[in-house]
Amino acid sequence: MATTAFPVNPELTAIAIGYRNRDVDLIADRVLPRVTTAKRFNYRRYPAGEAYTLPSTRVGRKSDPTMVDFSGTDTTDECIDYALDDLIPNDEQEAWNSMPKAPGAVSPMAKSTSLLTGLILLDREVRVANTVFAQATYPLTNRTVLSGTSQWSDFTNSNPLDAMLAALDIPLFRPNLVVLGQATWTKVRQHPRIIQAVYGTAQTGGAVSREQMAALLEVREVVVGAGFVNTARRGQTPTFSRVWGKHAAMLYVSEEQAAADQPTFGFTAQWGSRIAGSIAAPRAGLRGGEIIRVGESVKEVIAASDSGYYFENAVA
């Protein structure tokens, strides 16, 4: 007998934890990696100038060395709960239980868990994309808006290689991750300047891979956000748009650094793991039902915005 109002079902929890869209579609966990924390957590911000301002280190035979004082600001934050419910009528589950099962068949409860998990992940993807692809996230010196012939979709006049190489030199921590929306990547990988640099020839046609682009820029990885979200209101004809827009960002991201209280562009604080379970709903319909709930407790944090660079409207 369940002893809590919301019993966690191990079978459903396994589905909730294991469900993923393709990595090529959802990239939030690679852009702002998850770090396990308490529900309420603290992290400290240190002024960048203190670690780069050199004091006098020379000391006399009997004098005291120069006293250095490091300041820091403690920031307290809290993981936010995100969850969704779906109601499975008991007659639907009973019909499933009584029917012959084909190989690979999925029960209504398991299918609901998978779909709810997908929406939880999509909501997180949208939150991360709207934060990383936003001018307000970056210092004034670490962002630029492209327009007209400077946009990388102009194969004749623009030079995305020069622009990105110059941007990589600006942050104090050189970015190790390049984040592109799918529309941006489609144009960049076909740009003649990129193709010529990768292949060392004068050819202007073809395309490069993400691995080749990462090697060219000397970064750890190039990730492309390819997911879609429906922007129409419920009940209206769906209108699908890319979660990650026509922009580009270069970030220094390190899960190890975040866990060790060291500078990283950002991270995701996570309390516990994603859960799934069911709650009896005896008043639903004629025979009652089960409410399937999926959720997680997370908070996306931008910890060192000067460790990134942002190109808005990278392509037309």
N, C-alpha and C positions, 0 to 999 in steps of 0.2 A: 504494500500500500504506500502511495506517495505521502511524504511527510512535509512537503512544501507546496505552496500555491502554484509554483512553476517548476514542475519536475523536469530535469534535463534528460532527454532520451539519448542514450549513447549512440544508437544507430543514426538518428537524425543529426546529432552533433558531428559525427564523422562525415556526413554528407556536407554539412555547412562548412566545415573546415577544409574539406577537400575540393569543393566546387571552385572552379576557376574558368574565366574566359581565357582565350589564348593570350599569351604574353604580348603578342604583337598588338593586341587590342587595348588591354588595360595595363598601364605602366605606373600607376600611383605608387606601388610598393617599391619600385626601383628609383623613383624620383625623390620620395620622402620615405625612406625605409623605416620599418617599425622597430621601436625600442620598448621593451617591457618596463613599465613603471607602476607606481601606485596609482590609485584613483586620482588623488591630488599629488602633484609632483613639483619639484623645484629644479630650476637650472639657472646658471649664473652667466651673465654677459659681462665680458671684460672690454674696456675701451681698447680699440686696436692700436692706438698710438703708444700706449704704455710699453708694449713689447717691442716697439721699433724706435723709441726715443733713447738714445745712448747716453747714459750718465757718465760722469768722470769715474774711471775705475782705478786711477792711480792713487796710491795711498803712501803716506809718509811712514818712517820707521816706527813712530810712536803715536801716530794720529789714527783716528777712526776712519774706516772706509765710508764712502758715501752711502747714506741711508736711502733706500728705494722703497717706495710705498705703492702697492698695487691696489687699485680700487676695483670694485665689481658690484654689479646690481643683481640681487637675487630676484628671480621671477617665479612666482607661484602660479601654476595653471592647473587645470582639472580636465580629465578625460570626459568626453561627452558621450552619452548613451544614444545609439542609433539602432532602431529596431522596426520591423514590419510584421504584421499579422496576416494570416489567411485562414478562413474558416472552411473546414472540410466536413460536410454533413455525414453523419454516421451511416446513412443508407448508401452513400457512395463508397465508403470504406468497406461496408458489409458486402456490397456487390462485388467489389474487388476481391475480397477474401474468398468468396464462393466461386469465382470464375477460374477456369484453367489458366495457368500462367505460361506464356510463351517465354523462351529464353531472353533474358535481358529486360523483361517487363519491369516497369517501375510503378510502385504504388502511388495513389493520390497524395499521401502524406509526404513521401520522398520527393515526388515531383514538385509539390508546393515548396518544400524546403529548398530545393535547387533554384527555383525561380525567385524566391524571396532573397536567397543569398546573392543571386545575380544582381538584383536591384540594390541591395546594400552595397555591393562592390561598385556598381555604377555610380551611385550617389557619392561615394568616396572619390571616385575618379573625377567627377565633376568638381568637387570641392578643391582637390589638388590642382587640377588644370586652371581653375579660376584664380587660384592664388599664385601659382608659378608664372602663368601668362597674364600678369597684371603689372602695369607701370608702377603703381604705388608700392609694390613689394620691394623695389630696388632703389638704391641711391641714385641721385640725378646723374652722376658720372658713370653709372653702370647700366645705362639703358639708352636706346635710340629708336626712333620711328623711321622706317623706310617708306619711301614713296616714289612713284614714277620710275625713272630709269635706274634708281638705286635698288629697287626691289629685285630679288634674285630670280624672279620669273622673266626678267629682261635679259635674255642670253647674250645680247650684243653689248650692252653698256655696263651691266653690273658685274661685280667680282666678289662672290660670296666667300671665296677662299681667303682673300686679303682681309675682308671684313671680320671673319671669324678668328683668324690668326691674331689680328690686332686686338680683338675683344678678349681673347684668352690671356693676354698679357696684362690686362687691367686689374682684375681682382688680386688681393694680397695672397689668397690661396688659389693657385691656378686651377681652373675647373677640370674635372676628370669625367664629366658626364655632359653630353650634348642631348638636349630634348627638342624634338621637332614634332610639329603637327603633321599628319599624313600629307596634306596638301603641300606643305613646305618641303617635305622629304621628296615627294614626287618630282618637284622642279629641281631641287638641289642635286639630286643624284644624276640628273641628265644635263646639268650645266656644263658647257664646254670647258670652262676653266677648271672645274673639278675633274672631269674626265681626262683632260690633258695632264694634270698634275699627278693623277693616280697611275696612268698608263705610260707617262713619259713620251707621248707622241703628240702629233698635231691634229689627231682626230677630233671631231666635234660631235659625233654621234655615239649612242650607247648609254650605259648607266653603270653606276658603281654600287657596291654592296655597303651595308652598314659597317661591316668589319673593315673594309677598305677606307671608308670615310674616317673611322676611328683611328686607324693607323696614320692616315694623312695628317690629322689634327693632333696626334699624340695624346689622345684621351682614352680612358678605360673602355668607354662604351658610347654608342649612339643609340638612343631609344626613340621610338616613333609611336606617338599616340594615335591609334587608328579606330578607337571606339566611337560608336554612334549613340546619340540620345534623342529621344522624341521631345521636341519643344512645343508640341501642340497640347492643348488642354485635353483632359480625359474625355473621351466620347467623340472628339473631333477626328478628322482624317489625320493620320500621323504625319508629322513633318520632321524628318531625320536630319540632323546636322552632326558634324564631328565634335566630339568632346573637346579635343585640343585644336585650337584654331590655326590660322595661317601665320604662326609665329615661330620663334626659336629662342631657346635659353641655353646658356652654358653654366653649369653649376659644379661647385666642389661639394660632393656628397660622400659621406663616410659613416656607415652604421657604427663602426668601431669607435670613431671619434665622438659620435654623439653619446654612446654608452660610457665613454671615458671622460665626459664633460669637456671635450675639446671642440674647437670650431668646426662646424659643418653648416652648409647652407640651410638645411632643415632636416627634420625627422618627424616621425609620427609616434607619439606616446600611446602605448596600448596597455590597457589594464585587463589582465586575464586574456582569454582567447575568445574567438567568435563562438557563440552558443546557438543551439537550436533545441526546441522542446515543444511540448504541447500542453494546452490547458483545456479542461473539459468545459464544454459550452452546452449544458443541458437544455437551455431555453431556445436553442436554435432549431427552427423547423419543427417537424413532427417528432423526429426521433433524436433530436440533439445533434451534437457534433463535437469536433475537436478544433481548437484554435492552434494553428502552427505559428510559432514565433521564432524569428531569426534576428540576431542583433550582435553588436559589439560596442565596446567602449574605447574610443580613440580621440586623439586631439592632434591635428596637424600643426606643427610649429615651424616658423621661419626663425632660425636662431642666429644666422649670420648672413644677412642679405647682401653684404658687400663681398660675399664669396661667390657671386653669380653675375651674369650679364644677360640682358634681355634685348632681343630684336622684335619689335612689334611690327606687324604687317610685313613680314619678311618676303612674302610673295603676294601678288595681286589676286 
